[in-house]
Amino acid sequence: MKHLLALLLLLLPALLRAQPTTTTTTAPPAAPTAMAAAPTAAQAADTAAADDPKPEFFGYVGVYYSYDFNNPASLTRPGFIYSENLHNQIAVNIALLGARYNSRRVRGTFAIQTGTYPDANYGAEPPVFKNIYEAWGGLKVADYLWLDAGIFLSHIGLEGPISRDDLTLTRSIMADNSPYYEAGAKLTYDRGRKWLFTGLLLNGWQVIRDRNQNFGLGWQVQFRPTARLLLNSSTYAGEGRNLPDSVSRRLRYFHNFYLTYDPSPKWKIAAAFDTGWEEKGSGSAGYNAWQGGALIMRRRISKRTAAVARLEYFHDPSGVLAATRAGGLRTVGYSLGFDFLPVARVMLRAEIKQFRDREAVFEKRRTLQASNTAATVLLGLTF
């Protein structure tokens, strides 16, 4: 017995030292609980960042030189051309700087601009609006449904004001003579899959400062059946000329359809068609109509080079959108372009384009003729 008690006394320190280890394994796992708290805090931080992200700043400068072989005395391209429209001089078509904000519930964009594009396209706007490229805010009102209001880019057309984002260097006649920008409010339903639906209440046809009490309505439907094919339908109905009600009120109805198709990584094809009607006078039962169409094909030659060709047609005999000395336009256009991307963020583009009309509508020095040819080069910088 004495030997047994002595043995227990010798083992007691070892048992006491081992006790904490035994307690830790049988007690509630405090360490894993503490470890689980760290990811929860990180997730909360990520959620807060997503709800209030930092704005994204962006900018673009497009500098061009265009030579009109008709050598117009006015030093400007024909009056229905609003982008890259100066002759025989180096000019900035558009330079813009802005910021975007996107969170889970709020979004918006504000950007300012200068150049020959706003000079030509915003000529009817008060000076305070001339240098606004975009100024709008939006709120997510339901799942996949956004309400946006302010000044934003048009829901109409395949081609926009920035050459970098278009297949061709210059815009087609139909793009130059349909809205580039709009002011109003819109509801957009977008699940990010095959369909997009937008309804718009607008001040008018490419109008910021409204001069009457007549709104315009617009809607847009996009369908993407595959990753390579996009179909778009855009419509406008409302006042067309932004004149005071006491002067004139002419309703305008317009529809634009376009598609883009990428049959392979090297090829891109786009086609567009416009048609519109406008009342001949206030309350008139008659309408003046116009149509336009374009087919564009772009072929990537290498990682840094591409060639692009365009065929277009614009038929506006009454001069609703494109008035000339002969009344309007019945013009076919052809263009061939080449793109080169020497480094990231820089694009060099060159294009030669010719118009042919049924009438002598193009200024040549101090006379008129039925054709017009111009060559244009552009340097575009994105930052």
VMD Tcl script that draws the C-alpha trace (Angstrom):
set ca {
  {0.00 0.00 0.00}
  {2.80 2.41 0.88}
  {4.44 1.64 -2.45}
  {1.10 2.36 -4.23}
  {0.65 5.70 -2.45}
  {4.21 6.64 -3.31}
  {3.58 5.80 -6.98}
  {0.41 7.99 -7.02}
  {2.31 10.88 -5.46}
  {4.96 10.58 -8.16}
  {2.32 10.55 -10.98}
  {0.17 13.41 -9.56}
  {2.26 16.30 -11.06}
  {2.12 14.68 -14.50}
  {-1.66 14.22 -14.22}
  {-2.10 17.86 -13.14}
  {0.01 19.04 -16.08}
  {-2.11 16.96 -18.49}
  {-5.43 18.27 -17.10}
  {-5.66 21.47 -19.22}
  {-5.31 19.48 -22.42}
  {-8.10 17.13 -21.34}
  {-10.36 20.08 -20.43}
  {-9.82 21.82 -23.79}
  {-10.84 18.81 -25.79}
  {-14.04 18.21 -23.86}
  {-15.11 21.86 -23.36}
  {-17.09 23.85 -26.00}
  {-14.75 24.73 -28.89}
  {-13.92 28.36 -28.10}
  {-11.12 28.59 -30.64}
  {-13.21 27.57 -33.71}
  {-15.94 30.04 -32.69}
  {-13.39 32.86 -32.59}
  {-12.04 31.82 -35.98}
  {-15.57 31.90 -37.48}
  {-16.06 35.49 -36.33}
  {-13.27 36.79 -38.59}
  {-14.90 35.87 -41.96}
  {-18.21 37.30 -40.74}
  {-16.55 40.67 -40.10}
  {-14.86 40.57 -43.50}
  {-18.14 39.79 -45.20}
  {-19.72 42.76 -43.45}
  {-16.92 44.99 -44.71}
  {-17.39 43.67 -48.27}
  {-21.12 44.33 -48.04}
  {-20.52 47.89 -46.87}
  {-18.06 48.46 -49.74}
  {-20.57 47.10 -52.26}
  {-23.29 49.37 -50.89}
  {-21.05 52.44 -51.13}
  {-18.27 51.83 -53.70}
  {-15.85 54.46 -54.89}
  {-16.70 56.37 -58.10}
  {-14.94 55.29 -61.28}
  {-13.33 58.12 -63.26}
  {-12.99 57.97 -67.03}
  {-12.00 60.13 -69.98}
  {-11.58 60.18 -73.74}
  {-10.06 62.49 -76.35}
  {-10.68 62.13 -80.08}
  {-8.50 64.33 -82.33}
  {-9.11 64.26 -86.09}
  {-8.12 65.72 -89.43}
  {-10.60 65.58 -92.31}
  {-10.08 66.70 -95.89}
  {-13.15 67.25 -98.06}
  {-12.10 66.97 -101.72}
  {-14.87 69.39 -102.69}
  {-12.86 72.00 -100.74}
  {-15.91 73.85 -99.37}
  {-15.47 77.57 -98.83}
  {-17.23 77.27 -95.44}
  {-14.49 74.90 -94.20}
  {-17.19 72.56 -92.92}
  {-18.52 69.26 -94.18}
  {-22.12 69.15 -95.52}
  {-24.72 70.49 -93.07}
  {-26.20 67.09 -92.25}
  {-22.84 65.88 -90.85}
  {-22.33 66.66 -87.15}
  {-19.29 64.58 -86.15}
  {-15.74 65.11 -87.48}
  {-17.31 67.91 -89.52}
  {-14.49 70.46 -90.04}
  {-12.53 70.58 -93.30}
  {-8.73 70.78 -93.63}
  {-7.84 71.44 -90.00}
  {-6.79 69.51 -86.94}
  {-9.59 69.55 -84.38}
  {-10.95 67.81 -81.31}
  {-14.21 66.06 -82.11}
  {-14.91 65.28 -78.46}
  {-12.91 65.42 -75.25}
  {-14.72 64.29 -72.14}
  {-14.03 63.64 -68.49}
  {-16.46 62.06 -66.08}
  {-17.23 59.79 -63.17}
  {-19.54 56.79 -62.77}
  {-21.07 55.50 -59.56}
  {-22.59 52.04 -59.24}
  {-23.84 50.40 -56.06}
  {-26.50 47.82 -55.37}
  {-29.28 50.41 -55.14}
  {-27.91 53.65 -56.61}
  {-26.11 54.53 -59.82}
  {-25.29 57.59 -61.88}
  {-22.90 59.33 -64.26}
  {-21.67 62.87 -64.66}
  {-19.40 63.86 -67.54}
  {-18.42 67.11 -69.22}
  {-17.34 67.57 -72.83}
  {-15.89 69.95 -75.39}
  {-15.07 69.79 -79.09}
  {-16.65 70.16 -82.51}
  {-19.20 67.43 -81.75}
  {-20.96 69.39 -78.97}
  {-20.59 72.60 -80.99}
  {-22.56 71.06 -83.85}
  {-25.01 68.86 -81.97}
  {-25.88 71.14 -79.06}
  {-26.17 74.34 -81.08}
  {-29.84 74.80 -80.13}
  {-29.21 74.28 -76.40}
  {-28.46 77.07 -73.88}
  {-24.70 77.44 -73.26}
  {-25.03 76.02 -69.74}
  {-26.00 72.63 -71.22}
  {-23.62 72.56 -74.17}
  {-20.74 71.02 -72.24}
  {-22.74 68.31 -70.46}
  {-22.17 64.86 -71.92}
  {-24.12 62.96 -69.26}
  {-25.71 64.00 -65.97}
  {-28.11 61.47 -64.51}
  {-28.88 59.48 -61.40}
  {-30.72 56.22 -60.87}
  {-32.39 54.19 -58.14}
  {-33.13 50.48 -58.07}
  {-36.86 50.37 -57.34}
  {-37.31 46.57 -57.56}
  {-35.39 43.47 -58.57}
  {-33.88 44.11 -62.02}
  {-35.83 47.40 -62.33}
  {-34.07 50.80 -62.39}
  {-35.45 54.34 -62.52}
  {-33.00 56.84 -64.05}
  {-33.49 60.56 -64.68}
  {-31.41 63.39 -66.13}
  {-29.38 63.82 -69.31}
  {-28.21 60.55 -70.84}
  {-27.13 59.02 -74.13}
  {-29.87 58.23 -76.62}
  {-31.66 54.90 -76.66}
  {-31.74 55.15 -80.46}
  {-29.19 53.87 -82.92}
  {-26.21 51.63 -83.45}
  {-23.60 54.43 -83.46}
  {-22.71 56.83 -80.64}
  {-20.71 60.06 -80.39}
  {-17.38 58.39 -79.46}
  {-15.53 56.93 -82.44}
  {-13.73 54.39 -80.25}
  {-17.02 52.67 -79.46}
  {-18.24 52.50 -83.08}
  {-17.30 50.08 -85.83}
  {-16.41 52.96 -88.19}
  {-14.43 56.14 -87.67}
  {-17.23 58.49 -88.78}
  {-20.94 58.16 -88.28}
  {-23.48 57.29 -90.96}
  {-25.97 59.95 -92.14}
  {-28.78 58.15 -90.32}
  {-26.81 58.19 -87.04}
  {-25.84 61.86 -87.38}
  {-29.50 62.78 -87.94}
  {-31.09 60.87 -85.08}
  {-30.68 61.68 -81.36}
  {-27.28 61.34 -79.74}
  {-28.57 62.47 -76.33}
  {-31.85 62.76 -74.41}
  {-33.23 64.38 -71.27}
  {-36.01 62.89 -69.20}
  {-36.67 59.77 -67.15}
  {-36.64 56.08 -67.96}
  {-37.49 52.71 -66.45}
  {-35.22 49.82 -67.39}
  {-35.85 46.15 -66.73}
  {-32.67 44.17 -67.24}
  {-31.98 40.70 -65.91}
  {-28.63 40.60 -67.67}
  {-29.67 37.64 -69.82}
  {-31.52 37.66 -73.13}
  {-33.95 40.55 -72.74}
  {-33.80 44.24 -71.88}
  {-36.85 46.55 -71.79}
  {-36.78 50.35 -71.40}
  {-39.59 52.91 -71.35}
  {-38.80 56.63 -71.54}
  {-40.52 59.97 -70.91}
  {-38.49 62.64 -72.73}
  {-38.43 66.40 -73.14}
  {-38.38 65.82 -76.89}
  {-36.29 64.75 -79.87}
  {-32.67 65.37 -78.78}
  {-33.72 68.14 -76.40}
  {-32.43 69.23 -72.98}
  {-34.11 72.62 -72.65}
  {-37.74 72.16 -73.70}
  {-39.48 75.10 -75.37}
  {-43.03 73.71 -75.24}
  {-45.26 71.60 -73.01}
  {-45.18 68.47 -75.16}
  {-43.31 65.39 -73.99}
  {-41.99 62.58 -76.12}
  {-42.31 58.88 -75.44}
  {-39.70 56.26 -76.22}
  {-39.15 52.58 -75.70}
  {-36.39 50.09 -76.39}
  {-36.32 46.30 -76.56}
  {-33.11 44.28 -76.85}
  {-32.97 40.55 -77.43}
  {-29.79 38.50 -77.30}
  {-30.67 34.95 -78.43}
  {-26.99 33.94 -78.38}
  {-23.75 35.49 -77.20}
  {-22.94 36.38 -80.81}
  {-26.22 37.98 -81.90}
  {-27.97 41.12 -80.62}
  {-31.29 42.50 -81.91}
  {-32.46 46.00 -80.95}
  {-35.71 47.89 -81.53}
  {-35.99 51.57 -80.50}
  {-38.95 53.91 -80.97}
  {-39.83 57.57 -80.45}
  {-43.20 59.32 -80.60}
  {-43.76 62.99 -79.78}
  {-42.87 66.56 -80.67}
  {-40.19 66.70 -83.33}
  {-38.98 70.30 -83.63}
  {-38.94 71.77 -80.09}
  {-40.70 74.98 -81.10}
  {-43.14 76.93 -78.90}
  {-46.72 75.70 -79.16}
  {-47.77 79.09 -80.54}
  {-45.38 78.67 -83.49}
  {-45.79 75.05 -84.54}
  {-46.55 71.62 -83.19}
  {-45.62 68.67 -85.36}
  {-45.79 65.12 -84.11}
  {-42.96 62.80 -85.13}
  {-42.97 58.99 -85.15}
  {-39.72 57.14 -85.54}
  {-38.42 53.58 -85.36}
  {-34.87 52.26 -85.43}
  {-33.87 48.61 -85.75}
  {-30.37 47.22 -85.72}
  {-28.54 43.95 -85.22}
  {-24.95 42.98 -84.54}
  {-23.55 39.53 -85.30}
  {-20.12 38.03 -84.60}
  {-19.84 34.94 -86.81}
  {-16.25 34.39 -85.66}
  {-13.62 36.14 -83.49}
  {-12.30 37.90 -86.60}
  {-15.57 39.12 -88.10}
  {-18.24 41.52 -86.90}
  {-21.34 42.44 -88.92}
  {-23.87 45.15 -88.14}
  {-27.00 46.27 -89.97}
  {-29.40 49.12 -89.16}
  {-32.61 50.56 -90.56}
  {-34.49 53.77 -89.68}
  {-37.91 54.99 -90.70}
  {-39.84 58.06 -89.59}
  {-42.87 60.25 -90.22}
  {-43.59 63.84 -89.26}
  {-46.71 65.94 -89.70}
  {-46.45 68.43 -92.56}
  {-48.00 71.11 -90.35}
  {-49.71 71.60 -87.01}
  {-52.66 69.23 -86.94}
  {-52.10 68.25 -90.57}
  {-53.38 64.93 -91.81}
  {-50.38 64.53 -94.12}
  {-46.90 63.32 -93.24}
  {-43.39 63.65 -94.61}
  {-41.42 60.39 -94.37}
  {-37.77 59.39 -94.42}
  {-35.74 56.18 -94.29}
  {-32.14 55.23 -93.75}
  {-30.11 52.04 -93.78}
  {-26.54 50.89 -93.20}
  {-24.53 47.68 -93.47}
  {-21.13 47.50 -91.76}
  {-18.55 44.69 -91.87}
  {-15.38 44.65 -89.80}
  {-12.52 42.17 -90.27}
  {-9.76 41.84 -87.70}
  {-6.45 41.40 -89.53}
  {-4.25 40.94 -86.45}
  {-4.41 41.64 -82.75}
  {-3.72 45.32 -83.45}
  {-5.21 45.96 -86.89}
  {-8.60 45.73 -88.56}
  {-10.37 46.80 -91.75}
  {-13.96 48.00 -91.93}
  {-16.36 48.73 -94.81}
  {-19.76 50.42 -94.81}
  {-22.60 50.81 -97.29}
  {-25.36 53.26 -96.39}
  {-28.46 54.88 -97.83}
  {-30.47 57.88 -96.66}
  {-33.74 58.96 -98.26}
  {-35.23 62.17 -96.90}
  {-36.76 63.89 -99.95}
  {-38.65 66.50 -97.92}
  {-35.65 67.49 -95.82}
  {-37.25 66.69 -92.46}
  {-33.87 65.91 -90.90}
  {-31.40 66.82 -93.66}
  {-32.49 69.93 -95.53}
  {-30.55 70.91 -98.66}
  {-30.98 73.36 -101.52}
  {-32.62 70.56 -103.49}
  {-35.07 69.95 -100.63}
  {-33.59 66.87 -99.01}
  {-31.34 63.87 -99.57}
  {-31.48 60.76 -101.74}
  {-27.94 59.69 -100.99}
  {-25.88 56.51 -101.19}
  {-22.63 56.37 -99.23}
  {-19.58 54.11 -99.22}
  {-16.65 54.05 -96.82}
  {-13.53 52.00 -96.23}
  {-11.50 52.27 -93.03}
  {-8.43 50.90 -91.28}
  {-7.81 50.68 -87.53}
  {-4.50 50.34 -85.70}
  {-3.99 49.97 -81.94}
  {-0.27 50.65 -81.34}
  {-0.50 50.49 -77.53}
  {-3.20 50.06 -74.92}
  {-5.63 53.00 -74.67}
  {-4.66 54.46 -78.06}
  {-6.50 53.92 -81.33}
  {-5.47 55.26 -84.74}
  {-8.15 55.22 -87.44}
  {-8.27 56.22 -91.10}
  {-11.26 56.32 -93.44}
  {-12.20 57.42 -96.92}
  {-15.88 58.02 -97.62}
  {-17.94 59.05 -100.63}
  {-21.55 60.21 -100.97}
  {-23.55 60.24 -104.22}
  {-26.94 61.92 -104.48}
  {-29.55 62.16 -107.22}
  {-29.32 65.96 -107.03}
  {-26.50 68.51 -106.79}
  {-26.58 68.99 -103.02}
  {-22.88 69.07 -102.09}
  {-20.93 72.31 -102.01}
  {-17.80 72.38 -104.16}
  {-15.99 75.64 -103.70}
  {-18.85 77.98 -104.62}
  {-20.90 75.60 -106.74}
  {-22.88 72.42 -106.11}
  {-22.38 68.88 -107.35}
  {-23.91 65.43 -106.82}
  {-20.94 63.73 -105.10}
  {-18.74 64.31 -102.10}
  {-15.53 62.52 -101.06}
  {-13.59 63.00 -97.83}
  {-10.64 61.37 -96.08}
  {-10.39 61.42 -92.29}
  {-7.79 60.29 -89.76}
  {-8.33 60.13 -86.01}
  {-6.33 59.54 -82.85}
  {-8.39 58.35 -79.92}
  {-7.01 58.23 -76.37}
  {-8.86 56.54 -73.50}
  {-7.89 57.15 -69.87}
}
mol new
graphics top color blue
foreach p $ca { graphics top sphere $p radius 0.5 }
foreach p [lrange $ca 0 end-1] q [lrange $ca 1 end] { graphics top cylinder $p $q radius 0.2 }
display resetview
